[in-house]
Amino acid sequence: MKLILASNSPRRRQLLAALGLSFDIRLLEVDEEFPAHLRRAEVAEFLAARKAAAYVPGLAPDELVLTADTIVCLDDDVLNKPADRAEAQAMLGRLQGRSHEVYTGVCLRAGDGQEVVFSDCTTVHFRPLRVAEIDHYIDTCQPYDKAGSYGAQDWLGMAAIDRLEGSYFNVMGLPTHRVWAELEKLGALPAPASS
């Protein structure tokens, strides 16, 4: 099957390429609202499935679209992408010195109707941060396209994350180990090179 990545995230592109997968990129605007009663993994899976559904009309029978959505949860609050500097400061102020969960929901939807939806969770532990560190990060990294106002691969991730429980790549935006396993089940991995 021909793999289609339905994401504008450079991190997801990087991770799929690092897995040795070839893929095309297709982009559509999809509403990212979710029902208020959903919690944690349910939110990430709902959004990934909603995104995949938008691609179904244009999928050929031999195509497989991969959609993903990463959310940051502090207690039961979902911290989405910050709208502005003040919201980024507020989010990072809440996250500092605490642990939180990062959920990435993934949907693999084939043109022939097969669909797999799953999520992965990583617990992230932040050390306490000074206001000056938060301001430095926002000024230098502009984290307005990142759930929870931070990227694990950015300066803040390197300076503030003191421990992870789960997949680092999940925090970057794609649980690569799970994606690989599900692609294998669907028979969508490239044939191994003969030696």
Residue pairs with C-beta under 8 A, 6 or more apart in sequence:
1 62
1 63
1 64
1 110
1 186
1 187
1 188
2 24
2 60
2 62
2 63
2 64
3 16
3 21
3 22
3 23
3 24
3 63
3 64
3 66
3 183
3 188
4 23
4 24
4 25
4 26
4 55
4 59
4 63
4 64
4 65
4 66
5 12
5 13
5 16
5 23
5 24
5 25
5 26
5 65
5 66
6 25
6 26
6 27
6 28
6 51
6 52
6 55
6 65
6 66
6 67
7 13
7 25
7 27
7 66
7 67
7 68
8 25
8 27
9 68
9 173
11 151
11 153
11 172
11 173
11 174
12 68
12 173
12 174
13 25
15 169
15 172
15 173
15 174
15 176
16 23
16 66
16 174
16 179
18 176
19 176
19 179
19 180
20 190
21 183
21 189
21 190
22 190
23 66
26 55
26 58
26 65
28 51
28 54
28 55
30 50
30 51
30 54
31 50
32 47
32 50
32 69
32 80
34 43
34 46
34 47
34 50
35 46
38 46
39 76
40 71
40 73
40 76
40 101
40 103
40 121
41 103
41 105
41 119
41 121
43 69
43 71
43 78
43 103
43 105
44 69
44 70
44 71
44 103
44 104
44 105
44 119
45 105
45 107
45 117
45 118
45 119
46 105
47 69
47 71
47 105
48 67
48 68
48 69
48 105
48 106
48 107
48 117
48 119
49 67
49 105
49 107
49 115
49 117
51 67
51 68
51 69
51 107
52 65
52 67
52 107
52 108
52 109
52 115
53 109
55 65
55 67
55 109
56 109
56 111
59 65
59 109
59 110
59 111
60 111
61 111
61 112
62 111
62 112
63 110
63 111
64 108
64 109
64 110
64 111
64 183
64 186
64 188
65 107
65 108
65 109
65 110
66 106
66 107
66 108
66 179
67 106
67 107
67 109
68 104
68 105
68 106
68 107
68 173
68 174
69 104
69 105
70 102
70 103
70 104
70 105
70 147
70 170
70 171
70 173
71 78
71 79
71 80
71 102
71 103
71 104
71 105
71 147
72 78
72 79
72 80
72 91
72 95
72 100
72 101
72 102
72 147
72 148
73 79
73 100
73 101
73 102
73 103
74 94
74 95
74 98
74 100
79 91
79 94
79 95
79 100
79 147
79 148
79 149
80 147
81 144
81 145
81 146
81 147
81 149
82 88
82 91
82 143
82 144
82 149
83 144
84 144
85 138
87 149
88 138
88 143
88 144
88 149
89 134
89 135
89 138
91 148
91 149
92 129
92 134
92 137
92 138
92 149
92 150
92 156
93 131
93 134
95 126
95 148
95 149
95 150
96 126
96 127
96 128
96 129
96 134
96 160
97 126
97 127
97 128
97 129
98 125
98 126
99 123
99 124
99 125
99 126
100 123
100 124
100 126
100 148
101 121
101 122
101 123
101 124
102 121
102 122
102 123
102 124
102 147
102 148
102 170
102 171
103 119
103 120
103 121
104 119
104 120
104 170
104 173
104 174
104 175
105 117
105 118
105 119
106 117
106 118
106 119
106 120
106 174
106 175
106 178
106 179
106 182
107 115
107 116
107 117
108 114
108 115
108 116
108 117
108 179
108 182
108 183
108 186
108 188
109 115
110 186
110 188
114 186
116 182
116 185
116 186
118 178
118 182
119 175
120 166
120 167
120 170
120 175
120 178
121 166
121 170
122 164
122 165
122 166
122 167
122 168
122 170
122 171
123 164
123 165
123 166
124 152
124 161
124 163
124 164
124 171
125 161
125 162
125 163
125 164
125 165
126 160
126 161
126 162
127 160
127 161
127 162
129 160
133 156
133 159
133 160
136 155
137 143
137 150
137 154
137 155
137 156
138 149
140 155
141 151
141 154
141 155
141 156
143 149
143 150
143 151
143 154
143 156
150 156
150 157
150 160
151 157
151 172
152 161
152 168
152 171
152 172
153 172
157 171
164 171
167 175
167 176
167 177
169 175
169 176
169 177
180 189
183 189
